[in-house]
């Protein structure tokens, strides 16, 4: 379980959540990897992956797009500071190198993405 340290709403359909590190779990997290958010209190538990947009200093941030009929996003949009929420990860090896200082842009179809010419290593 990770502790929610900050919640903000950069848009009406998006919730930005920062989690405090529940131990050394997030220490190696890098932007571009993802966390898996779990919804366990349902009859049919669900999970969704959310890209890490910020990591370091004992905190890891994701931004979730709200979907009214979603399995996990309605719960994420209702989180408050101090709550505990089950997340696992980080997963993935498509990372953004902070030394490159490449800005992220919001993509209308899929959320946030690096500059148009940015591709994770190994992809064509």
Buried (B, 14 or more C-beta within 10 A) or exposed (E): EBBBBEBEEEEEEBBBBBBBBEEEBBEEBBBBBBBBBBBEEEEEEBBBBBBBBBBEEEBBBBBBBBEEEBBBBBBBBEBEEEEEBBBEBBEBEBBBEEEEEEEBEEEEEEBBBBEEEBEEEEEE
